[in-house]
Amino acid sequence: MISKRDIIIVGGGLAGLTAAIHLQQKRCSVTLIERQNYPKHKVCGEYVSNEVLPYIRELGIYPLKNGAKDIREFQFSGLSGKALSIQLPLGGFGMSRYALDHLMLQRAIALGVEVVQKTVEKIGFQDKQFKVEMRDTTLYADYVLGAYGKRSGLDVTLSRKFIKERTPWMGVKMHYEAAFPDDVVALHNFEGGYCGLSKVETEAVNVCYLTNNKTFKKFKDLAEFQKEILEQNAQLKSFFSNAKPIFNKPIAISQISFENKSTIEDHILMIGDSAGLIHPLCGNGMAMAIHSAKIASECLLYHFENQTSRQQLEINYTKRWKKAFTQRMRNGALIQRGLYSKTLTRVGVQLLQKSPLLLKKIISSTHGKPLSDEF
């Protein structure tokens, strides 16, 4: 007997959980497949722009009622640590992925989403249906959303172009016990990378930084790298001198790709980091994951209600995804390129200190407006 589902979402991070909740709320039948156990800490900035807050409240998710920090101020420093601060145009909230993913999972289960904890090994499309293969289980579905993150074995089986290229980027995350304002998100530059700091619901300070392998491989380990490179920035040196690590060791990921990705692969609608990754310095990755899931969900619902073709569904999704994200991803790439020039960074910080309005415009160029229904 064939085990058939209406909609399968592969990957249970922010994008996958958002789409599952949205579609199940609209009385679709959703199966969510996630290979890792919940809850789990992930390499992530753990700052979410308020552009998505009205939307996730509609989904029944209330971060601030569950301890998230209300973040209103942005602090930025160049390589030396000379800093400037501004009020964020929209603000945001600070919440660990450990807590936010778990909160969203509980909401999805309460709505009736079927959650399967297995690893998907292969996805195929034939005769107008998907075949989703796991080690000891095969499921079939009319529609599949790919929400499995930045990099996966599925990208290899789907022959995605970006997966063939090696990338120099790695991310490192650690929670610290330290004195830090509840309402601030900070971005501090160092040679070969940058580091974000913000508080989460446990009162811990999340520290997450991106660096390149060329800079990192000069040192024997993360501790030496932190001391010799990150702490060249006076802001980071001051923070680490009084900070106590909470995890046994940092969490790290490598081979982070910022290359262009296709939003559709073999009729799978890609969402979240599976569709594209904005440079972390923009502080907009989590909001974009949620927003992309909203777009995919709305496109699917429009497709069901209007009985459009699968081709039209894919065209609509791609068009809306590009309209929402292409320009801000380009802006993010340009900003990151500038930050890797010591001269540009120094001149840029001096200019921004004289014109805080310019910094607000730069932030707005990598963020969206508060979400609303578009169909």
ZATIBA-352272 format. One record per residue (C-alpha): residue in one letter; y, x, z. Coordinates in steps of 0.5 Angstrom, whole numbers, padded with zeros to 4 digits, always signed. Example, Ala and Ser with C-alpha at 12.3 -4.5 7.8 and 13.67 -1.06 7.14 Angstrom:
2
a-0009+0025+0016 s-0002+0027+0014 
This chain:
375
m+0000+0000+0000 i+0007+0003-0002 s+0012+0004+0004 k+0018+0001+0001 r+0025+0001+0004 d+0032-0001+0001 i+0036+0005+0003 i+0034+0011+0006 i+0039+0016+0008 v+0037+0023+0009 g+0040+0027+0014 g+0043+0024+0021 g+0049+0028+0022 l+0056+0025+0022 a+0056+0023+0015 g+0049+0020+0015 l+0050+0016+0022 t+0057+0013+0019 a+0053+0011+0013 a+0047+0008+0017 i+0052+0004+0022 h+0057+0001+0016 l+0051-0001+0012 q+0047-0004+0017 q+0053-0008+0020 k+0053-0011+0013 r+0046-0013+0014 c+0043-0008+0009 s+0036-0005+0011 v+0037+0002+0013 t+0032+0008+0014 l+0035+0014+0017 i+0031+0021+0016 e+0033+0027+0021 r+0029+0033+0022 q+0032+0035+0028 n+0032+0032+0035 y+0038+0029+0038 p+0042+0031+0042 k+0044+0038+0039 h+0049+0043+0039 k+0052+0045+0032 v+0057+0050+0029 c+0063+0045+0029 g+0070+0045+0030 e+0069+0039+0034 y+0076+0036+0033 v+0077+0030+0029 s+0083+0027+0025 n+0085+0021+0028 e+0085+0018+0020 v+0078+0016+0022 l+0079+0013+0028 p+0081+0006+0026 y+0075+0006+0022 i+0070+0008+0027 r+0072+0003+0032 e+0071-0002+0027 l+0064+0001+0027 g+0063+0000+0034 i+0065+0007+0036 y+0070+0009+0041 p+0071+0016+0043 l+0076+0016+0048 k+0073+0011+0052 n+0067+0016+0052 g+0071+0022+0055 a+0074+0025+0048 k+0080+0029+0049 d+0087+0026+0046 i+0089+0032+0042 r+0097+0031+0040 e+0099+0039+0039 f+0097+0044+0034 q+0098+0052+0036 f+0098+0057+0030 s+0098+0065+0031 g+0098+0070+0026 l+0094+0077+0027 s+0098+0079+0032 g+0098+0073+0036 k+0105+0071+0035 a+0104+0063+0036 l+0108+0057+0034 s+0106+0050+0036 i+0108+0043+0033 q+0106+0036+0034 l+0101+0034+0029 p+0103+0028+0024 l+0097+0024+0026 g+0093+0027+0032 g+0086+0027+0033 f+0081+0027+0038 g+0076+0033+0041 m+0069+0031+0042 s+0062+0035+0042 r+0057+0034+0036 y+0052+0033+0042 a+0056+0027+0045 l+0059+0024+0038 d+0052+0024+0034 h+0048+0022+0040 l+0054+0016+0041 m+0053+0014+0034 l+0045+0015+0034 q+0045+0010+0040 r+0050+0005+0036 a+0045+0005+0030 i+0039+0004+0033 a+0042-0002+0037 l+0044-0005+0030 g+0037-0004+0028 v+0037+0002+0024 e+0030+0005+0023 v+0030+0012+0025 v+0025+0017+0023 q+0025+0024+0026 k+0021+0028+0020 t+0023+0033+0015 v+0024+0031+0008 e+0021+0036+0003 k+0022+0033-0004 i+0026+0027-0007 g+0024+0025-0014 f+0027+0019-0018 q+0023+0015-0023 d+0022+0008-0026 k+0028+0006-0022 q+0026+0008-0015 f+0026+0014-0011 k+0020+0017-0008 v+0022+0021-0001 e+0016+0026+0001 m+0015+0028+0008 r+0009+0033+0010 d+0005+0027+0012 t+0009+0021+0010 t+0012+0018+0003 l+0017+0013+0003 y+0020+0009-0003 a+0027+0006-0004 d+0032+0003-0008 y+0037+0008-0006 v+0038+0015-0003 l+0044+0018+0000 g+0044+0025+0001 a+0047+0027+0008 y+0043+0033+0010 g+0049+0038+0011 k+0051+0045+0008 r+0045+0048+0006 s+0038+0046+0005 g+0031+0047+0002 l+0033+0040-0001 d+0038+0044-0005 v+0033+0048-0008 t+0028+0043-0010 l+0034+0039-0013 s+0036+0046-0017 r+0043+0045-0015 k+0048+0050-0018 f+0051+0053-0011 i+0045+0054-0008 k+0043+0060-0012 e+0049+0064-0010 r+0050+0068-0004 t+0056+0067+0000 p+0059+0072+0005 w+0061+0067+0010 m+0058+0066+0017 g+0060+0061+0023 v+0060+0062+0030 k+0061+0057+0036 m+0061+0057+0044 h+0063+0053+0049 y+0067+0056+0055 e+0069+0054+0062 a+0077+0056+0061 a+0084+0054+0063 f+0086+0050+0056 p+0091+0044+0055 d+0087+0038+0054 d+0092+0036+0048 v+0092+0042+0044 v+0088+0045+0038 a+0089+0052+0036 l+0088+0056+0030 h+0088+0064+0031 n+0087+0069+0026 f+0084+0075+0026 e+0082+0081+0021 g+0077+0077+0016 g+0077+0070+0019 y+0080+0065+0024 c+0078+0062+0030 g+0079+0055+0033 l+0080+0052+0040 s+0080+0045+0043 k+0077+0042+0049 v+0071+0037+0049 e+0069+0031+0053 t+0065+0036+0058 e+0072+0039+0060 a+0069+0045+0056 v+0073+0049+0051 n+0070+0049+0044 v+0071+0056+0041 c+0069+0056+0033 y+0070+0062+0028 l+0069+0063+0021 t+0068+0070+0019 n+0066+0074+0013 n+0059+0079+0013 k+0063+0085+0011 t+0068+0085+0017 f+0062+0083+0022 k+0057+0088+0019 k+0061+0094+0022 f+0059+0092+0029 k+0052+0091+0033 d+0053+0084+0035 l+0057+0078+0036 a+0060+0081+0043 e+0062+0087+0040 f+0065+0084+0034 q+0069+0079+0039 k+0072+0085+0043 e+0074+0089+0037 i+0076+0084+0032 l+0078+0077+0035 e+0081+0080+0041 q+0086+0084+0037 n+0090+0077+0037 a+0093+0077+0043 q+0092+0069+0044 l+0085+0070+0043 k+0085+0076+0048 s+0088+0072+0053 f+0083+0067+0053 f+0077+0071+0053 s+0079+0075+0059 n+0079+0069+0063 a+0073+0065+0060 k+0066+0064+0062 p+0061+0062+0057 i+0057+0056+0058 f+0051+0057+0053 n+0046+0062+0054 k+0048+0065+0047 p+0053+0063+0041 i+0050+0059+0036 a+0051+0062+0029 i+0050+0060+0022 s+0051+0064+0015 q+0051+0063+0008 i+0056+0058+0008 s+0058+0056+0001 f+0065+0053-0001 e+0063+0052-0008 n+0064+0046-0012 k+0058+0041-0011 s+0056+0035-0015 t+0057+0028-0012 i+0051+0026-0015 e+0044+0029-0016 d+0038+0026-0019 h+0042+0019-0018 i+0042+0021-0010 l+0049+0020-0007 m+0051+0026-0004 i+0056+0025+0002 g+0059+0029+0008 d+0058+0037+0007 s+0052+0036+0002 a+0058+0033-0003 g+0063+0039-0001 l+0065+0043+0004 i+0073+0044+0006 h+0075+0050+0009 p+0075+0050+0017 l+0082+0052+0018 c+0084+0045+0015 g+0081+0042+0021 n+0079+0036+0017 g+0071+0037+0016 m+0069+0032+0021 a+0074+0027+0018 m+0072+0028+0011 a+0064+0027+0013 i+0066+0020+0016 h+0071+0018+0010 s+0066+0020+0005 a+0060+0016+0008 k+0065+0010+0008 i+0067+0011+0001 a+0059+0011-0001 s+0058+0005+0003 e+0063+0001+0000 c+0061+0003-0007 l+0054+0001-0005 l+0056-0006-0002 y+0061-0007-0008 h+0055-0005-0013 f+0050-0011-0009 e+0056-0016-0009 n+0058-0015-0016 q+0051-0013-0019 t+0054-0007-0023 s+0049-0002-0026 r+0047+0004-0022 q+0051+0008-0027 q+0057+0004-0025 l+0056+0005-0018 e+0055+0013-0019 i+0062+0013-0023 n+0065+0009-0018 y+0063+0013-0012 t+0065+0020-0016 k+0072+0017-0018 r+0073+0015-0011 w+0070+0022-0008 k+0075+0026-0012 k+0081+0022-0011 a+0080+0022-0004 f+0078+0030-0003 t+0079+0034-0009 q+0086+0036-0008 r+0086+0037-0001 m+0080+0042-0002 r+0084+0045-0007 n+0090+0046-0002 g+0085+0048+0003 a+0082+0054-0001 l+0089+0056-0003 i+0091+0056+0005 q+0085+0060+0006 r+0086+0065+0001 g+0093+0066+0004 l+0091+0068+0011 y+0086+0073+0008 s+0093+0077+0006 k+0096+0081+0012 t+0102+0081+0009 l+0102+0073+0007 t+0100+0071+0014 r+0106+0075+0017 v+0111+0073+0012 g+0108+0066+0013 v+0108+0066+0020 q+0115+0068+0020 l+0117+0062+0015 l+0113+0057+0019 q+0117+0059+0026 k+0123+0058+0022 s+0121+0051+0019 p+0116+0047+0023 l+0117+0041+0018 l+0114+0046+0013 l+0107+0047+0017 k+0107+0039+0018 k+0107+0038+0011 i+0102+0044+0010 i+0097+0040+0015 s+0098+0033+0011 s+0096+0036+0005 t+0089+0038+0007 h+0089+0031+0011 g+0088+0024+0009 k+0092+0017+0011 p+0089+0012+0016 l+0083+0009+0013 s+0083+0002+0010 d+0078-0002+0006 e+0079+0000-0001 f+0075-0006-0005 
